Amino acid sequence: MAFSQPVAPVWTFTQIPTQITPAQTLSGWSAPFGRPRNGALLDDGVSQRYSRTNYSGVNVPPTIHSFGTVLKPLEMHGRWMDRQIPLQGGATQYRKTWKQFVSDGSVVRMTWGSYLSYQIFIHDIELKIEGIGDVAWQIKAECLLDEQGPVPPQRLPATQAPFDIAHQMYQLFPTIFAFYPQSFGSLLGMLNEISDGLSDLKSEINAPFQDIYNTCSALTSFESAVSSDLTGLLSGITAMQTGILALRGQTDYLLSGAEFLNTPDSQALNDLSGGGIFTGADVVSFTTAKAQSDAAMARFLVLLAQMYVQVEMVRRGTPTSAYVAQAGDTWESAAERLMGSADGGRKLRAMNGVTYGQQPVAGVSYSVPR
């Protein structure tokens, strides 16, 4: 006896910005399993990105550096069954198509009706054949962007020209690398592995920055960027944020080690003191340079965040005007009146950082996207 199909939105998976393999849809019994059948569909939570620096001594509080939130990894599962798919050999077709879909290695826009919309990267798909015409599947992916998530207006930076932001970043580089090995040869000479690691991190930060700098030099505004420019900027920003975080962690570790070596009763210091290659002056100099570097890195991360938000505003649709909501407005009716089509309702809602299900509030001013 065939099972009845539950009424639920259709899941759609579309490769962006270019479709190599056609978009895939899942619905009914082929869709991801969720309550009440087998747990939650997915985790819509967030995690904080942070680094923690511990200090010697008893009951000394650590320093926490926060780098914003990231979306939880995505895991979904379900089952494709021939008897529930209106296609000849449906489960086998799904298995072959989805294997190719994931193998393409593309960023994917995943939507569930109008309820969810994410950009994801699927890095793993399990396709377990449990019988002829019966395939159990599981998808694992990184959530890159909640397209219906908020972009709080109070946190948006003042619009700046692309080159202005890039040039401010460029000016910070000498201070960020103020502790570079050439200045502390005696100290870092003992720590070749760390010194080499710092050199590698410098290269890993310089490479994406050069691409960002070149792109920004050619743009009069972020709005003039083509899709490939926006994709490249977002990729470079992410790489540089990761590099700066790693650099700060490495220098935190190095300073902690230097302070330990300079402790009067340190056996390590006694072992080294005969050659006179390490003194308290090294620690003082390095600590000063480290403080200057930390301040420059903090400013650098702010500039990266400003650039990210402006690029993301363009990708979502930059606000060009404002409107005051009237009683009875919906996002669709407002979009039809202001943008010429009710189809712009989701874009209007996303631009104002409003989650699904919340309608415009009468008397509140909202931004209208391009």
ROFILO-79497 format. One record per residue (C-alpha): residue in three letters; chain; y, x, z. Coordinates in Angstrom, 1 decimal. Each point is the difference from the previous one (the first is absolute). Last residue first. Layout:
BEGIN
ATOM residuo cadena      v      u      w
ATOM     ALA      A      Y      X      Z
...
//
This chain:
BEGIN
ATOM residuo cadena      v      u      w
ATOM     ARG      A   48.2   17.9   -5.9
ATOM     PRO      A   -0.6   -1.2    3.5
ATOM     VAL      A    2.0   -2.6    1.9
ATOM     SER      A    0.8    1.0    3.6
ATOM     TYR      A   -0.1   -2.7    2.7
ATOM     SER      A    2.8   -1.6    2.2
ATOM     VAL      A   -1.2   -2.4    2.7
ATOM     GLY      A    1.6   -3.5    0.2
ATOM     ALA      A   -3.2   -1.9   -0.5
ATOM     VAL      A   -3.0    2.1    0.7
ATOM     PRO      A   -2.1    1.0   -3.1
ATOM     GLN      A   -3.7   -0.8    0.2
ATOM     GLN      A   -2.5    2.0    2.1
ATOM     GLY      A   -3.6   -0.4   -1.3
ATOM     TYR      A   -0.5    3.5   -1.4
ATOM     THR      A    2.0    2.7    1.8
ATOM     VAL      A    3.7    0.5   -0.5
ATOM     GLY      A    1.3    3.5   -0.7
ATOM     ASN      A    3.0   -1.2   -2.0
ATOM     MET      A   -1.1    1.6   -3.3
ATOM     ALA      A   -3.5   -1.4    0.6
ATOM     ARG      A    1.3   -3.6    0.2
ATOM     LEU      A    2.0    0.3   -3.2
ATOM     LYS      A   -2.9    1.7   -1.8
ATOM     ARG      A   -2.4   -2.8    1.1
ATOM     GLY      A    2.4   -2.6   -1.2
ATOM     GLY      A    0.6    1.6   -3.4
ATOM     ASP      A   -2.5   -2.3   -1.7
ATOM     ALA      A    2.4   -2.9    0.8
ATOM     SER      A    2.0    1.1   -3.0
ATOM     GLY      A    3.7    0.4   -0.9
ATOM     MET      A    0.9    2.6    2.6
ATOM     LEU      A    2.3   -1.8    2.3
ATOM     ARG      A   -1.0   -3.7   -0.4
ATOM     GLU      A   -3.6    0.6   -0.8
ATOM     ALA      A   -0.2    2.7    2.7
ATOM     ALA      A    1.5   -2.3    2.6
ATOM     SER      A   -2.5   -2.8   -0.9
ATOM     GLU      A   -2.9    2.5    0.2
ATOM     TRP      A    1.1    1.5    3.3
ATOM     THR      A    0.3   -3.4    1.4
ATOM     ASP      A    3.3   -1.7    0.8
ATOM     GLY      A    0.1   -3.2    2.1
ATOM     ALA      A    3.3    0.7    1.8
ATOM     GLN      A    1.9    2.6   -2.0
ATOM     ALA      A   -0.4    3.8    0.1
ATOM     VAL      A    3.0    2.2   -0.4
ATOM     TYR      A   -0.2    2.2   -3.1
ATOM     ALA      A    0.5    3.7   -0.5
ATOM     SER      A    0.4    2.3   -3.0
ATOM     THR      A   -1.5    2.9   -1.9
ATOM     PRO      A   -3.0    0.8    2.2
ATOM     THR      A   -2.2    2.6   -1.6
ATOM     GLY      A   -3.4   -1.3   -1.2
ATOM     ARG      A   -3.3    1.1    1.6
ATOM     ARG      A   -0.2    3.3   -1.9
ATOM     VAL      A    3.7    0.5    0.4
ATOM     MET      A   -0.1   -0.6    3.7
ATOM     GLU      A   -3.0    2.3    0.3
ATOM     VAL      A    1.9    2.8   -1.6
ATOM     GLN      A    2.9   -0.6    2.4
ATOM     VAL      A   -2.4   -0.2    3.0
ATOM     TYR      A   -1.8    3.2   -1.0
ATOM     MET      A    3.3    1.9   -0.5
ATOM     GLN      A    1.2   -1.0    3.4
ATOM     ALA      A   -3.3    1.0    1.6
ATOM     LEU      A    0.1    3.4   -1.7
ATOM     LEU      A    3.6    0.4    1.2
ATOM     VAL      A   -1.1   -0.8    3.6
ATOM     LEU      A   -2.9    2.4   -0.4
ATOM     PHE      A    2.4    2.8   -1.0
ATOM     ARG      A    2.2   -0.7    3.0
ATOM     ALA      A   -3.0    0.3    2.4
ATOM     MET      A   -1.1    3.2   -1.9
ATOM     ALA      A    3.5    1.5    0.5
ATOM     ALA      A    0.0   -0.7    3.7
ATOM     ASP      A   -3.5    1.5    0.3
ATOM     SER      A    1.1    3.1   -1.9
ATOM     GLN      A    3.0    0.6    2.2
ATOM     ALA      A   -2.3   -0.4    3.1
ATOM     LYS      A   -2.5    2.4   -1.6
ATOM     ALA      A    2.6    2.6   -0.7
ATOM     THR      A    1.1    0.0    3.6
ATOM     THR      A   -3.6    0.1    1.3
ATOM     PHE      A   -0.8    2.9   -2.4
ATOM     SER      A    2.9    2.1    1.2
ATOM     VAL      A   -0.8   -0.7    3.7
ATOM     VAL      A   -3.7    0.6   -0.6
ATOM     ASP      A    0.6    3.3   -1.8
ATOM     ALA      A    2.4    1.1    2.7
ATOM     GLY      A   -2.7   -0.5    2.6
ATOM     THR      A   -1.8    2.9   -1.6
ATOM     PHE      A   -2.8    0.7   -2.4
ATOM     ILE      A   -0.8    3.2   -1.9
ATOM     GLY      A    0.4    2.4    3.0
ATOM     GLY      A   -3.2    1.8   -0.8
ATOM     GLY      A   -1.2    0.0    3.6
ATOM     SER      A    1.1   -3.6    0.5
ATOM     LEU      A   -2.8   -1.5   -2.1
ATOM     ASP      A   -2.8    0.0    2.5
ATOM     ASN      A    2.3   -0.9    2.8
ATOM     LEU      A    1.4   -2.9   -2.1
ATOM     ALA      A   -3.5   -1.4   -0.5
ATOM     GLN      A   -0.7    0.4    3.7
ATOM     SER      A    2.9   -2.3    0.7
ATOM     ASP      A    1.5    0.7    3.4
ATOM     PRO      A    3.6    0.2   -1.2
ATOM     THR      A   -0.3   -2.9   -2.5
ATOM     ASN      A    1.2    1.2   -3.4
ATOM     LEU      A   -3.3   -0.6   -1.7
ATOM     PHE      A    0.1   -3.6    1.2
ATOM     GLU      A    3.5   -0.6   -1.4
ATOM     ALA      A   -1.1    1.4   -3.4
ATOM     GLY      A   -3.1   -2.3   -0.1
ATOM     SER      A    2.2   -3.1    0.7
ATOM     LEU      A    2.4    1.1   -2.7
ATOM     LEU      A   -2.8    0.4   -2.5
ATOM     TYR      A   -1.5   -3.4    0.8
ATOM     ASP      A    3.4   -1.7   -0.4
ATOM     THR      A    0.5    1.9   -3.2
ATOM     GLN      A   -3.3   -1.3   -1.4
ATOM     GLY      A    0.8   -3.6    1.0
ATOM     ARG      A    3.4    0.2   -1.6
ATOM     LEU      A   -1.5    1.3   -3.2
ATOM     ALA      A   -2.7   -2.7   -0.1
ATOM     LEU      A    2.6   -2.8    0.4
ATOM     ILE      A    2.2    1.6   -2.6
ATOM     GLY      A   -2.9    0.2   -2.5
ATOM     THR      A   -1.1   -3.6    0.6
ATOM     GLN      A    3.6   -1.2   -0.5
ATOM     MET      A    0.2    2.2   -3.1
ATOM     ALA      A   -3.1   -1.5   -1.6
ATOM     THR      A    1.1   -3.6    0.7
ATOM     ILE      A    3.4    0.7   -1.5
ATOM     GLY      A   -1.6    1.6   -3.1
ATOM     SER      A   -2.2   -3.0   -0.6
ATOM     LEU      A    2.9   -2.5    0.4
ATOM     LEU      A    2.1    2.1   -2.4
ATOM     GLY      A   -2.7    0.2   -2.6
ATOM     THR      A   -0.6   -3.7    0.1
ATOM     LEU      A    3.7   -0.8   -0.3
ATOM     ASP      A    0.4    2.5   -2.9
ATOM     SER      A   -3.1   -1.5   -1.8
ATOM     SER      A    1.5   -3.5    0.3
ATOM     VAL      A    3.3    1.0   -1.6
ATOM     ALA      A    3.0    1.0    2.2
ATOM     SER      A    3.4   -1.5   -0.8
ATOM     GLU      A    0.0   -2.1    3.2
ATOM     PHE      A   -0.4    3.3    2.0
ATOM     SER      A    3.4    1.0   -1.2
ATOM     THR      A    1.5    2.5   -2.4
ATOM     LEU      A   -3.4    1.6   -0.4
ATOM     ALA      A   -0.7    3.4   -1.6
ATOM     SER      A    0.7    2.1    3.1
ATOM     CYS      A   -2.2   -2.4    2.0
ATOM     THR      A   -3.0    0.7   -2.1
ATOM     ASN      A    0.5    3.8    0.2
ATOM     TYR      A    0.5   -0.1    3.7
ATOM     ILE      A   -3.1   -2.2    0.5
ATOM     ASP      A   -2.2    2.4   -2.0
ATOM     GLN      A    1.4    3.0    1.8
ATOM     PHE      A   -0.6   -1.8    3.3
ATOM     PRO      A   -3.6   -0.6   -0.9
ATOM     ALA      A   -0.6    3.8   -0.4
ATOM     ASN      A    2.2    1.2    2.9
ATOM     ILE      A   -1.8   -1.8    2.7
ATOM     GLU      A   -3.5    1.3   -0.9
ATOM     SER      A    1.5    3.5   -0.6
ATOM     LYS      A    1.5    0.0    3.5
ATOM     LEU      A   -3.3   -1.2    1.4
ATOM     ASP      A   -1.8    2.8   -1.6
ATOM     SER      A    2.4    2.6    1.4
ATOM     LEU      A   -0.4   -1.6    3.5
ATOM     GLY      A   -3.8    0.3   -0.3
ATOM     ASP      A    0.3    3.6   -1.1
ATOM     SER      A    2.0    0.7    3.2
ATOM     ILE      A   -2.5   -1.9    2.1
ATOM     GLU      A   -2.9    2.0   -1.4
ATOM     ASN      A    1.9    3.3    0.3
ATOM     LEU      A    0.8   -0.5    3.7
ATOM     MET      A    0.8    3.4    1.4
ATOM     GLY      A    2.5    0.7   -2.8
ATOM     LEU      A    1.6   -3.3    1.0
ATOM     LEU      A    1.6    1.5    3.1
ATOM     SER      A    1.1    3.4   -1.5
ATOM     GLY      A    1.0   -1.6   -3.3
ATOM     PHE      A    2.3   -2.6    1.5
ATOM     SER      A    2.7   -0.4   -2.6
ATOM     GLN      A   -2.1    0.6   -3.1
ATOM     PRO      A   -2.6   -2.4    1.4
ATOM     TYR      A    2.1   -3.2   -0.5
ATOM     PHE      A    1.7   -1.2    3.2
ATOM     ALA      A    3.0   -1.3   -1.8
ATOM     PHE      A   -2.2   -2.0   -2.4
ATOM     ILE      A    1.5   -3.4    0.8
ATOM     THR      A    3.4    1.7    0.1
ATOM     PRO      A   -0.2    1.5   -3.5
ATOM     PHE      A   -1.4   -3.3   -1.3
ATOM     LEU      A    2.7   -2.4    1.3
ATOM     GLN      A    2.4    0.5   -3.0
ATOM     TYR      A   -2.7   -1.2   -2.4
ATOM     MET      A   -0.5   -3.2    1.9
ATOM     GLN      A    3.8   -0.8   -0.2
ATOM     HIS      A   -0.3    0.7   -3.7
ATOM     ALA      A   -2.9   -2.4   -0.4
ATOM     ILE      A    2.0   -2.8    1.7
ATOM     ASP      A    3.1    0.6   -2.1
ATOM     PHE      A   -2.1    0.3   -3.2
ATOM     PRO      A   -1.5   -3.5    0.5
ATOM     ALA      A    3.5   -1.6    0.5
ATOM     GLN      A    0.3   -1.7    3.4
ATOM     THR      A   -0.3   -3.6    1.1
ATOM     ALA      A    0.7   -0.5    3.7
ATOM     PRO      A   -3.3    0.2    1.9
ATOM     LEU      A   -2.2   -3.1    0.6
ATOM     ARG      A   -1.0   -0.4    3.6
ATOM     GLN      A    2.1   -3.1    0.8
ATOM     PRO      A   -1.4   -1.6   -3.2
ATOM     PRO      A   -3.6    0.1    1.4
ATOM     VAL      A   -2.4    0.6   -2.9
ATOM     PRO      A   -2.6   -2.4    1.1
ATOM     GLY      A   -3.6   -0.3   -1.3
ATOM     GLN      A   -0.9   -2.1   -3.0
ATOM     GLU      A   -0.8    2.9   -2.2
ATOM     ASP      A   -2.0    1.6    2.8
ATOM     LEU      A   -0.2    3.6   -1.3
ATOM     LEU      A   -2.6    2.8   -0.2
ATOM     CYS      A   -3.0   -1.6    1.6
ATOM     GLU      A   -2.8    2.6   -0.3
ATOM     ALA      A   -3.3   -1.4   -1.2
ATOM     LYS      A   -3.6   -0.7    0.8
ATOM     ILE      A   -1.9   -2.7   -1.9
ATOM     GLN      A   -3.5   -1.3    0.9
ATOM     TRP      A   -2.5   -1.7   -2.2
ATOM     ALA      A   -3.4   -1.7    0.4
ATOM     VAL      A   -1.6   -0.7   -3.4
ATOM     ASP      A   -2.5   -2.8   -0.7
ATOM     GLY      A   -1.0   -0.8   -3.6
ATOM     ILE      A   -3.3    1.8    0.2
ATOM     GLY      A   -0.3    1.1    3.6
ATOM     GLU      A    1.9    1.8    2.8
ATOM     ILE      A    2.1    2.3   -2.3
ATOM     LYS      A    2.5    1.7    2.2
ATOM     LEU      A    3.4    0.6   -1.7
ATOM     GLU      A    2.2    2.0    2.4
ATOM     ILE      A    3.6    0.6   -1.2
ATOM     ASP      A    2.1    2.9    1.2
ATOM     HIS      A    3.5    1.4   -0.7
ATOM     ILE      A    1.8   -3.2   -0.9
ATOM     PHE      A    3.7    0.7    0.1
ATOM     ILE      A    2.1   -3.0    1.1
ATOM     GLN      A    3.2   -1.8   -0.8
ATOM     TYR      A    0.0   -3.2    2.0
ATOM     SER      A    0.8   -3.7   -0.5
ATOM     LEU      A   -1.3   -2.7    2.4
ATOM     TYR      A    0.5   -3.8    0.3
ATOM     SER      A    1.2   -0.8   -3.5
ATOM     GLY      A   -3.6   -0.1   -1.4
ATOM     TRP      A   -1.7    2.9    1.6
ATOM     THR      A    1.6    3.0   -1.8
ATOM     MET      A   -1.2    3.6   -0.5
ATOM     ARG      A    2.2    2.3   -2.1
ATOM     VAL      A   -2.0    3.1   -0.8
ATOM     VAL      A    0.8    3.7   -0.2
ATOM     SER      A   -2.3    1.5   -2.6
ATOM     GLY      A   -3.0    2.3    0.4
ATOM     ASP      A   -1.8   -1.3   -3.1
ATOM     SER      A   -3.3    0.3    1.8
ATOM     VAL      A    0.9   -3.1    2.1
ATOM     PHE      A    0.2   -2.3   -3.0
ATOM     GLN      A   -3.0    1.7   -1.6
ATOM     LYS      A   -2.2   -0.8    3.0
ATOM     TRP      A    1.6   -3.5    0.1
ATOM     THR      A   -1.0   -0.7   -3.5
ATOM     LYS      A   -3.6    1.1    0.4
ATOM     ARG      A   -0.6   -1.9    3.3
ATOM     TYR      A    1.9   -3.1   -1.2
ATOM     GLN      A   -2.2   -0.2   -3.1
ATOM     THR      A   -3.1    0.5    2.0
ATOM     ALA      A    0.9   -2.8    2.4
ATOM     GLY      A    0.8   -2.3   -3.0
ATOM     GLY      A   -3.2    0.4   -1.9
ATOM     GLN      A    0.9   -2.9   -2.2
ATOM     LEU      A    3.3   -1.3    1.4
ATOM     PRO      A    0.8   -3.0    2.3
ATOM     ILE      A   -0.4    2.1    3.1
ATOM     GLN      A   -1.6   -1.6    3.1
ATOM     ARG      A   -3.6    0.3   -1.0
ATOM     ASP      A    0.6    3.5   -1.3
ATOM     MET      A    1.1    1.1    3.4
ATOM     TRP      A    2.8    2.4    0.8
ATOM     ARG      A    0.4    0.8    3.7
ATOM     GLY      A    2.9    0.8    2.2
ATOM     HIS      A    1.9    2.8    1.6
ATOM     MET      A    3.5    1.1    0.9
ATOM     GLU      A    1.4    3.2    1.6
ATOM     LEU      A    3.7    0.9   -0.1
ATOM     PRO      A    1.5    2.9    1.9
ATOM     LYS      A    2.8   -1.1    2.3
ATOM     LEU      A    3.6    0.2   -1.3
ATOM     VAL      A    2.2    2.9    1.0
ATOM     THR      A    2.9    0.1    2.4
ATOM     GLY      A    2.9    2.4    0.5
ATOM     PHE      A    0.1    3.7    0.5
ATOM     SER      A    0.2    0.2    3.8
ATOM     HIS      A    0.3    3.4    1.8
ATOM     ILE      A   -1.4   -0.1    3.5
ATOM     THR      A    0.8    2.7    2.5
ATOM     PRO      A   -2.5    0.4    2.9
ATOM     PRO      A    0.8   -0.7    3.6
ATOM     VAL      A   -0.6    2.8    2.5
ATOM     ASN      A   -2.3   -1.2    2.8
ATOM     VAL      A   -1.3    3.5    0.7
ATOM     GLY      A    1.0    2.9   -2.1
ATOM     SER      A   -0.3    1.0   -3.6
ATOM     TYR      A    1.5   -2.2   -2.7
ATOM     ASN      A   -1.5   -2.5   -2.4
ATOM     THR      A    1.5   -0.9   -3.4
ATOM     ARG      A   -1.1   -3.3   -1.5
ATOM     SER      A    0.4   -1.0   -3.6
ATOM     TYR      A    0.5   -3.5   -1.3
ATOM     ARG      A   -0.9   -2.5   -2.6
ATOM     GLN      A   -0.1   -3.4    1.7
ATOM     SER      A   -2.7   -2.5   -1.1
ATOM     VAL      A    0.3   -3.4   -1.7
ATOM     GLY      A   -1.9   -3.3    0.1
ATOM     ASP      A   -1.1   -2.3   -2.8
ATOM     ASP      A   -3.7    0.7    0.6
ATOM     LEU      A   -2.3   -1.6   -2.6
ATOM     LEU      A   -2.2   -3.1   -0.7
ATOM     ALA      A   -0.9   -0.4    3.7
ATOM     GLY      A   -3.6   -0.4    1.1
ATOM     ASN      A   -3.0   -1.3   -1.8
ATOM     ARG      A   -0.4   -3.6   -1.1
ATOM     PRO      A    2.6   -1.8    2.1
ATOM     ARG      A    2.1    1.9   -0.8
ATOM     GLY      A    0.1    2.4   -2.9
ATOM     PHE      A   -2.1    1.0   -3.0
ATOM     PRO      A    1.9    1.5   -3.0
ATOM     ALA      A   -0.3   -2.2   -3.1
ATOM     SER      A   -3.2   -0.6   -2.0
ATOM     TRP      A   -0.8   -3.2    2.0
ATOM     GLY      A    3.2   -1.6   -1.3
ATOM     SER      A    2.4    2.4   -1.7
ATOM     LEU      A    0.3    3.5   -1.2
ATOM     THR      A    2.2    1.2   -2.8
ATOM     GLN      A    0.2    3.3   -1.9
ATOM     ALA      A    2.8    1.2   -2.1
ATOM     PRO      A   -1.0    1.7   -3.3
ATOM     THR      A   -0.9    3.7    0.1
ATOM     ILE      A    2.6    2.6   -0.9
ATOM     GLN      A    2.9   -2.2    1.1
ATOM     THR      A    3.1    2.1    0.3
ATOM     PRO      A    2.5   -0.1    2.9
ATOM     ILE      A   -2.1   -1.1    1.7
ATOM     GLN      A   -3.6   -1.2    0.0
ATOM     THR      A   -0.4   -3.7    0.9
ATOM     PHE      A   -2.3   -1.5    2.6
ATOM     THR      A    0.1   -3.8    0.5
ATOM     TRP      A   -1.5   -2.0    2.9
ATOM     VAL      A    0.1   -3.7   -0.7
ATOM     PRO      A    1.3   -2.4    2.7
ATOM     ALA      A   -2.6   -2.1    2.0
ATOM     VAL      A   -1.9   -3.2   -0.5
ATOM     PRO      A   -3.6    0.8    1.0
ATOM     GLN      A   -2.6   -0.3   -2.8
ATOM     SER      A   -3.0   -2.3    0.9
ATOM     PHE      A   -3.3    1.8    0.2
ATOM     ALA      A   -2.6   -0.6   -2.6
ATOM     MET      A   -3.4   -1.4    1.0
//
